[in-house]
Amino acid sequence: MNYEKMAVTVSDLNLYIKEKIAGDEALNAVVVKGEISNFKAHYTGHFYFTLKDDKSLIKCIMFKSYAEKINFNPKDGMKIIVFGGVSVFERDGVYQIYVKAMQEQGVGDLYAAYEKLKQKLQEEGFFDEIHKKKIPLKPKIIGVLTSKTGSVIRDIINVSTRRNPNCYIRLVPVPVQGERSCNRNCKRNKAYKRKKISGCHNYS
């Protein structure tokens, strides 16, 4: 089969998906509740953030003309309800909610649990200065525990090698989501420190 004649460009595919979503009335007016994370108030006046619950997340953008109308200050961990429409940002191939209105609900459960754990660890002394090690100015090797297929490792490689070309990035592939990811990551981290780990990827 000659796939070359059948192939479409990435731009054409993203445009097609965008038009399909635009034609779905249910997605043109959605009301979604969740917890804010990665909130950023851009200098242009736009709001960028992620809305999440305990199982999933979706990116959101609120343009200045709508952001100016809300009567509270959004922040990470806040529980909110948003109204808007779902669309595709063609350049990145990402679907997100274009928020037109936002209503505050209170502090989110995930953020409250995070603060509770943070307080507990602080009381137990985990954040004391005595446990902190001095970070080398220009390390020769940096170990990174993250997914080998995500955008995180690409960003780390680009920034680190640009600022310190002699630095080697040693990727330890780990799952970044799921209930078991925490325990697995802890085990991989301990094994890496003992230099008893296989499956690493080196970048320079």
C-alpha positions as CSV (number, residue, x, y, z in Angstrom):
1,M,0.0,0.0,0.0
2,N,1.3,3.4,-1.0
3,Y,0.9,5.4,2.3
4,E,2.6,8.5,0.8
5,K,-0.5,9.4,-1.3
6,M,-2.8,8.9,1.7
7,A,-0.7,10.9,4.2
8,V,-1.8,14.3,5.5
9,T,0.3,16.9,7.2
10,V,0.3,17.3,11.0
11,S,-1.3,20.8,10.5
12,D,-4.1,19.3,8.4
13,L,-4.8,16.6,11.1
14,N,-4.9,19.1,13.9
15,L,-7.2,21.4,11.9
16,Y,-9.5,18.5,11.2
17,I,-9.7,17.6,14.9
18,K,-10.3,21.3,15.8
19,E,-13.2,21.5,13.3
20,K,-14.7,18.3,14.6
21,I,-14.6,19.6,18.2
22,A,-16.0,23.0,17.1
23,G,-18.9,21.2,15.5
24,D,-19.9,19.4,18.7
25,E,-22.4,21.6,20.6
26,A,-21.8,19.8,23.9
27,L,-18.2,20.9,23.8
28,N,-18.9,24.5,22.9
29,A,-20.5,25.2,26.3
30,V,-19.1,23.1,29.1
31,V,-19.3,23.6,32.9
32,V,-16.4,21.8,34.7
33,K,-15.3,21.7,38.3
34,G,-11.9,20.9,39.5
35,E,-8.8,22.1,41.3
36,I,-6.3,24.7,40.0
37,S,-2.7,23.8,39.5
38,N,0.2,25.5,37.6
39,F,-1.6,28.8,37.6
40,K,0.1,31.7,35.8
41,A,-1.2,35.2,35.4
42,H,0.6,36.3,32.2
43,Y,1.8,39.9,31.8
44,T,-0.7,40.2,28.9
45,G,-3.6,39.7,31.4
46,H,-4.4,36.2,30.3
47,F,-4.7,33.3,32.8
48,Y,-3.1,30.0,32.1
49,F,-3.7,27.0,34.4
50,T,-4.5,23.3,34.7
51,L,-7.8,22.0,36.1
52,K,-7.6,18.6,37.7
53,D,-9.2,16.1,39.9
54,D,-7.8,12.9,41.4
55,K,-7.8,11.0,38.1
56,S,-7.3,13.5,35.3
57,L,-6.4,17.0,34.2
58,I,-7.1,19.4,31.4
59,K,-5.3,22.7,30.4
60,C,-7.2,25.9,30.5
61,I,-6.8,29.5,29.2
62,M,-8.8,32.6,30.2
63,F,-8.2,35.6,28.0
64,K,-7.8,39.1,29.6
65,S,-11.3,40.3,28.6
66,Y,-12.9,37.5,30.7
67,A,-10.2,37.4,33.4
68,E,-10.8,41.1,34.3
69,K,-14.4,40.2,35.3
70,I,-13.7,37.7,38.1
71,N,-13.9,39.1,41.6
72,F,-11.3,36.8,43.3
73,N,-7.6,35.9,42.9
74,P,-7.2,32.4,41.5
75,K,-4.3,30.4,42.9
76,D,-3.0,26.8,43.0
77,G,-5.0,24.5,45.1
78,M,-8.2,26.5,44.7
79,K,-11.4,24.6,43.9
80,I,-13.4,26.3,41.1
81,I,-16.1,25.8,38.5
82,V,-15.4,27.1,35.0
83,F,-17.7,27.8,32.0
84,G,-16.3,27.8,28.5
85,G,-15.7,25.9,25.4
86,V,-13.3,23.2,24.4
87,S,-11.0,23.8,21.4
88,V,-7.7,22.7,19.9
89,F,-4.5,24.8,19.9
90,E,-3.4,23.7,16.5
91,R,0.3,24.5,16.9
92,D,0.8,22.1,19.8
93,G,-2.0,19.7,19.0
94,V,-3.5,20.3,22.5
95,Y,-7.1,20.5,23.4
96,Q,-8.0,22.8,26.2
97,I,-10.9,24.8,27.8
98,Y,-11.2,28.4,26.8
99,V,-12.7,29.7,30.0
100,K,-15.2,32.6,29.9
101,A,-16.4,32.5,33.5
102,M,-15.0,31.2,36.8
103,Q,-16.6,30.6,40.2
104,E,-14.7,29.9,43.4
105,Q,-15.5,26.8,45.5
106,G,-12.8,26.8,48.2
107,V,-9.6,25.0,48.8
108,G,-9.3,21.8,46.8
109,D,-8.9,18.4,48.5
110,L,-5.7,17.6,46.7
111,Y,-4.0,20.8,47.8
112,A,-5.3,20.4,51.4
113,A,-3.8,16.8,51.4
114,Y,-0.5,18.2,50.0
115,E,-0.3,20.9,52.7
116,K,-1.1,18.4,55.4
117,L,1.7,16.1,54.3
118,K,4.1,19.1,53.9
119,Q,3.3,20.2,57.5
120,K,3.8,16.6,58.8
121,L,7.2,16.2,57.1
122,Q,8.3,19.7,58.3
123,E,7.5,18.8,61.9
124,E,9.5,15.6,61.5
125,G,12.5,17.6,60.3
126,F,12.7,16.4,56.7
127,F,13.2,20.0,55.5
128,D,15.9,21.0,58.1
129,E,19.0,22.6,56.6
130,I,21.2,19.8,58.1
131,H,19.8,17.4,55.5
132,K,20.4,19.6,52.5
133,K,23.5,19.1,50.4
134,K,25.3,21.8,48.5
135,I,24.6,21.7,44.8
136,P,27.7,21.8,42.6
137,L,27.9,24.9,40.4
138,K,28.6,22.9,37.2
139,P,27.8,19.2,37.8
140,K,29.3,16.7,35.4
141,I,26.4,14.2,35.6
142,I,22.8,14.9,36.5
143,G,20.4,12.0,37.2
144,V,16.8,12.6,36.1
145,L,13.9,10.4,37.1
146,T,11.0,10.9,34.7
147,S,9.3,9.4,31.7
148,K,11.5,8.8,28.7
149,T,8.7,9.8,26.3
150,G,7.4,13.0,27.8
151,S,8.3,16.6,27.1
152,V,9.9,17.1,30.6
153,I,13.2,15.3,29.7
154,R,13.5,17.1,26.4
155,D,13.2,20.5,28.2
156,I,15.8,19.4,30.8
157,I,18.2,18.3,28.1
158,N,17.8,21.5,26.1
159,V,18.3,23.8,29.1
160,S,21.0,21.9,30.9
161,T,23.2,21.2,27.9
162,R,22.8,24.8,26.7
163,R,23.9,26.3,30.0
164,N,26.5,23.6,30.7
165,P,27.6,21.8,27.5
166,N,29.9,19.5,29.4
167,C,27.1,18.1,31.5
168,Y,25.8,14.5,31.0
169,I,22.1,13.8,31.6
170,R,21.4,10.3,32.9
171,L,17.8,9.5,32.5
172,V,16.2,6.8,34.7
173,P,12.9,6.0,33.1
174,V,10.0,5.9,35.7
175,P,6.2,6.0,35.5
176,V,5.0,9.5,36.3
177,Q,1.3,8.7,36.9
178,G,-0.7,6.1,38.7
179,E,-1.1,4.9,42.3
180,R,2.1,2.8,42.3
181,S,4.4,5.4,40.7
182,C,5.5,6.9,44.0
183,N,6.8,3.6,45.5
184,R,8.4,2.6,42.2
185,N,10.1,6.0,41.9
186,C,11.5,5.8,45.4
187,K,12.9,2.3,44.7
188,R,14.5,3.5,41.5
189,N,16.0,6.5,43.2
190,K,17.6,4.4,45.9
191,A,18.9,2.0,43.3
192,Y,20.4,4.8,41.3
193,K,22.2,6.2,44.3
194,R,23.7,2.8,45.0
195,K,24.7,2.7,41.3
196,K,22.8,-0.6,41.0
197,I,20.4,0.2,38.3
198,S,20.0,-0.8,34.6
199,G,18.1,0.7,31.7
200,C,19.5,4.3,32.0
201,H,19.8,6.5,29.0
202,N,22.8,9.0,28.7
203,Y,22.6,12.3,26.9
204,S,25.2,14.9,26.3
